[in-house]
Amino acid sequence: MSNELVRQTEELVGQAQKRGASQAEVSVSVVNSSQWSSSRISSGRKGSIESQNATSIDLAIRVFNKDGQCGTVSGVVDSIGAGGALIDEAISKADAAAAEPQAGPCERYDASGRGLNILDPRHARLTDEGRREILSWNLNSCRGVSARIRPGEFTLEERENLRLYTSSLGIQRSENSTWYQIRGRAHHQGRPAFPISGKLTSRQFSDVASRPLGAMLGRVLESAERAVKMPAKALPLVLEPEVVAEILLRMAPAFDAARIANQRSFLCGKINHAIAPSGLHVVDDASVPSGLNTRSFDDWGVPPVPVPLIQEGVFAGLYLDGRQARRRGVRPSGHMSAFGEIATGNLVARPGSRSRNMIFADLRQYLVATDLFEPMVLDLETGALEMKVRLFVDSEDRARGRLGIHLIKTDVLTLLSQIKIIGSDQTRFGSVDVGTWVLDGVTLTPCA
């Protein structure tokens, strides 16, 4: 922890109290980021690599007056000391807010950063030459799948993040972490208008460096070479873990207690009711070692606790901010961002009992949604869901056939009710650990 940066956050809290705030708290995130790309490798000098480097400081100040009125201001600043310009605005917002007698910074809760494994000990020893090799390896492995595969740009991005929290209750917290991501694009020479992209993200450089993203993209393109027509009979739909992960991630904020209290969630009135088949069990756990959203405290200094969102298909748990927790007489869940939105931890879906090989042998013929063609659209208030997926047909006696891009237009609760099988495979995509889903009755519309 930088003593100077901590001192600056303490000064901001003191300034807020001197200007009339009864209590105050400050949340800071300092991110040093670097980026390397394959295009720069090809154009750079031999033995060197160009990179883009940047530092950003996100700062949020929350103040409370004696009546519990609260005002929050956040923004990007040049330095923590420059955050003093935000204090008067926060106080003005508090003066105009509704009174909340119990409002204030959250109490002190035990927090531990041990065993989280979110800071890569090798980061300082990484070299530009090593980074060059990783990008070149991905390009070559993509080309190596087939002469018909054309790799696009591959990019490596790294971030070092220092998070700080200080409150007028004397609570101080700090946390250092690393983040790595390799992104890549590729297309088949016969289908240049339909490129695919992928990414690998981790807290540890070795995780993204040891997995051949380029070859993975190349194999997907090569396996999808044969175009076929949609079978006449209705077939079950297999959602690959990558698609399942995005569904869970997008729907998680609907479990926010504040959103439900304000009637802005499609889950209103459904607490303790079944919303999915009994085999679905999803927990938000921000303490998973090396998890992408693992942390020792949220932006307002609260250590996160596991939240069982869905238990045996039943809507079981809520994300609680300080206000909602006090109203219930419990502690906050530790999932709040500096902007007042839910910051999910790591979503972990319990695996089923059947392997993919067992499932596919029984299905014999089935449709497969491998990934999203465009970002998913989910309305948290209504549950309306739209996603365009790359669709294929598979069978045990025939090579995979490409069906093109299809639209799934439904709502979340209907989609969950159509789950028939949850696979025993467990794959991590970003901050979500999930397996394969098999659904029946899903309407698929071909996209032009």
N, C-alpha and C positions, 0 to 999 in steps of 0.2 A: 504494500500500500504506500502510495506517495504521501508523505507527511504534508507536503506543501499543498497538494490538491485537497486533502482532508481539511487543512486549515482554512482554505478558501470556502469550502462548503459550510464550515462552522461560522465564518464571517457572514455569509449570506443569511443564515438562520438568525444570527444576532441582529443584522440590519433589519430584517423583517419585523422582529419584535420591537426594535427601537422605533419603527415607523407605525406602530400601533397594532400589530398582530399579536394575539394572545399566544398562539402556538404556530410553529412553522416546520416544514420539512423540505429537504432538497434531494432530488434524484439526478444523478449524472451518469452518462455513458460516453466514454472516450474511445473512439474506434480508429485504429491505424490500419488502413487497408492497402493492399498491393494487388496488381493484376498483370498477368502475362498472357500473351495470346500467340497462337501458331502463326498468324500472319506476320507478327513482329519477328518471329524466329527466322522466317524465310527471307525477310528483308534486312535483318540486322547483320552486323559483322560477325565473322566466324569467331567463336569463343566468347561472345558477349550476348546479352539479351536485354532488350529494353523493357521497362516496366512503367506502369502508372501507379503513383503513390498518393495517398490522400489521408488527411486526419480530419475527423469530424467530432464535434462535441454537442451532444444533445443534453439539454438541461431543463428540468421541470421544478417549479416552486409551487408549493401548496401552503396556503395560510388559512388560519382559523381565527375569528374574533371571539370575544368572550361569550357571545350567544350561540356559538357553534356554526356561524355562517362561514362557508368555505369558498375559496377562490383558487383556481389553478391556472397557471400559465406555463407553457412549454415552448421551446424553440431551439434552433441551432445557433450557437454562440461561438465567438472567436476564442473566448477563454472563460473559465468558470467565474472569474472576477467580474466579467461583463454581465453576469446574470443579475447584478443589482438593478439593472434597468427594467427587469421584469417584475420586481417586487411591488411597485406602486400599482401596476396593472392588476396583479393578483389580489391586492387589498381592495381595489375598487370592485372587482368581481365578487369578493366576499361580502362587501357592504350591500350589494344588490341581490344576494342570494337568500334563499329561505333559511330560517333558523333551524338548527338541528342540535338541541342541547347536548347530546351525547357525542357529537362529532369531534374529531381530533386525530392526531397521529396515532397509529396503532401501538399497542403496548409492546413491550419487549418479549420476544419469544426466542427460545433456544435455536440457534442456527449453527450448522456445521458444514464446512466445505470439504471435509475429508471423504475420500473415496469417490468423489464425483467424476474424476478423470476428465475434466473439461479443459485443462491446460496442457498442451503438448510440450513435454520437456525438450523435444528435439528442435523446436521452432527456431531458436537462435542459431542453430548449427546448420540449417538448411542453406544450400547454395543455389545460385542462379543456374549453374550448370546442371544440377540435379533437377531443377524445375524444367529446364529445356529438354532433358532426356524424357521426362514423363510426358510432355506434350508430343514430342516426336514419336515416342512409343505408341501413343494413342492414334496418331495419324497413320503410322505404318501398319498397326494392327487392323485398322479399319480397311485400308487398301488391301491387306493380305487376305481378307475373307473372299474377295472376288475382284477380278479386273473391272467388273461392272459397277462397283461401289465407288462413289465419289465423296470423300470426306470434305466437310466445310471447315469452318474455323473452330478450333478447340481453345478454350480459355481456362486458365487457372487463377482463382481468386483466393486471397488469404486475408484474414482479419485477426487482429489482436484487440481484445475488448477489455477495458477497465471500467467496472461499474462501482459507483459510490452512493451511499445513502447516509444522510445525517438528519436528525430531528431535534427539536427543542426538548425532547424527553431525555436527551443524552445518549440516544442510540446511534451508533456508527457501524456501518458495514461496508465491506469492500470485497471485490471478486475479480479475478483475472481469468480470461479464457481465450481459446483460439478457435478458429473456424476456417475450414478449407472447402473449396468446391471446384470441381472440374466439370465444365459444360462442353458439349460438342454437338455438331450437326452433321448429317450425311444424307445423301440421296442416291437412288438407283439411276444409272444413266438413262434408263428407259422411262423414268418417271420423275423428271427434275422438278415438276410442280408439286410434288408430295414429299418433301424432305421430312426426316424425323430428327428429333433432338433428344438428348438425355443429359442427366447430371448425376454426379456422385458428391455427396456432402458428408462431412464428418468433423469431429473435434480433433482428430488425429491425422496428420499428413500421411502416415503409412497406410491408412485405410483407403484413401482416394488414389494413392500412388500405386497400390498393388492390384487394383481391379481394372481390367482392360475395357474401359468405356467404348473406345473406338471399335473393338472387335464385337462388343455386344450390339452396337448399332448396326454394324455390317451384317451380322447374322440375322437380325430382325428383318432387314431389307431383303436379304437373299432368300429367306424362308417365305417371304410374301410375294415372290415373283409371279406366281400363277394366279391370274384373275378368274373368278368363277361367279356363277349366278347364285342368288339366295335360294337355298333349298325350299321346296314347296311346303314341306311339313314344318310344324312348329318345333323348335329345338330349344333346349335349355341354354341360358347365357352364362358363360364363365367370365367373371370380372377378375382380371389379374390384380395382384396385391397393390400395384402402383395406382390403379384406379380406385380401389377400396380405400387406400390411404388418403387420397384427396377428398373423398366423400366424408370420411370421419373428421378430417381436419376442418373442412368447411362448415360442418354442422355443429362442431363443438361449442362455439359461442352462444348457441341457442340454450345452453344449460346455465347461462348466467342468471343468478337470482334477481339482479336488478332489472335485466331485460324482461324477465318473466313478470316481475312486479309491475312493470310499466306496459304490460300487454304487447310486447314487441318480439315475442318468440312463438314459433309454431308449436312449442311444447307447453304452452299455457294450459293449466288444468290437467296435465297428464302425469304429474309427479306421483310416484308409487303405482303407476299403471303400466301395463305391457305396451311397448312401442315397437317391439321386434321379436323374432322367434327366441325361444328360451336358450338357444345355444350361443346367443350373442352376449358377450361380457366385455365391456370397455372401461378401462381405468386411466385417468390422467395421473401420471407419476413423474414429477419433475426431479426425482432423485435417481433415475436410471443411470448407471455409470456410462459415461461417454455420450449420453443422449444429446441430441442437437438442441433441445430446449431444457436441458438439465441446468439447475441453478440453485444457489444456496438461499436466495431471497428474491422477492419480486421487486418491482421498481419503487415500491413504498415500504421496503424494508422487512416484509413479512416472509419468513421461511415457508415454502409450500408444503402442503400435506397431500397425500394421495386422495383423489376424488373418484369414487366409483360412479361413473356417469350412467352406465347401463349394467345391471346385474341380472343375469338369466333373462334378458329381454325386457326388464323393467327399468323405467326411468327412476334412478335411485339417488343421484347426487347432484349438488349444485356448486357452482363457483360463487364464492361469497367475498365481497369487498368489505371494508371496515364497517361501513354503515349497515349493510345487510346482516353482517355477523352480530353486531351489537343488538340489533332488533331481535335476533333469535337467541341471544345470550350465549353465543359460541365464538370461537376464534375464526378469523378470516382464513380463507383457503390458501392465500398467497399466490394469486394468479392475476394481479392487476398490472397493467402497463402504466407508464407515466401519463398517457393520454386518456386514461379512464376506460380503456377497453380491456377485454379479456386477453391475457397473454397465456395461451395454453402451455402446459408442460409437454411431456412425452405421452402420446396416446398409445396404449398397449391393449390390443384385442386378444383375448384368450384364444389359442388355437383349438381347432376341432379335433376329432379323433381319427379322421380318415386322410390318408396321404393323397396327393394329386394322382399318383399312378392308380390307386384303387378307385378314385372318383372317376377318372377318365375311362378306365376299363369298363365301368358300369354304364357310363353315358353313351359310349360307342360313337355317337356323332353329336357335336355341340358347336355353338357359336362362342367366340372368344373376343372380348374387348381388351386389347393389349395396353392401350394408353389413350390419353386425351389428345385430340387434334387441336383444340382451343381450350383456354381456361374455362373451368366449370363456372356456371352461374347458379347461385343458391340464394333465395330470398329467405332470410332468417325469420321474418315475420309470418310468412305464409307457408314456408317449406317448399315452395315451388323450385324445381330442379331442372336444369337443362345442361346436357353435356354431349359434345360431339366426340365419338370414339372411333378408333381404327378397329374395324371389325373383320374377323376371319372365321372360316369354318374349318374345324378339325374333325378327324375321325381316326379310328385305330388302323384302318387299312388304306388310307389315302393321304397324300401330302397335303399340307395346309393350303387352303385356298383364300385368296384375298377378295373381300367383299366391298372394300372401300370405306368411306367415312359415313357413319350413321349417327342420327340424333336420337338421344333418349330424353324425352320430355315427360316429366312425371312430378311427383312430390316425394319428399324424403320418407315419410311414414309409409307410403305405398311401396316404395322401393325396398324398405326394410322388411315389409311383410312378405315380399316375394323371395326372400332368402330361403333356400332349401337345404343347402349344405355349406358348412364352413370347413375349409381344409386345415390339415394339421401343420402345413408349412407356415413358417414365420419369417417374414422378410422386413427389413427396416428401410423405409423410404422417408428420408428427412427425419422428422420427429415422430413418426408413426410406425409401430410394429404391428403388422397384420398378415393374414393369410388369404388364400383364394376364397372367393364366394361363388356359389352357383345359384342362379335365380331362375324362376319360371314365370312366364306371363309378361315379360317386359316387352313393350312396344318399341320397335326400332324403325326409324324413318330414314331412307337413304337421302344423302345430301348431294345436290347437283355438283 
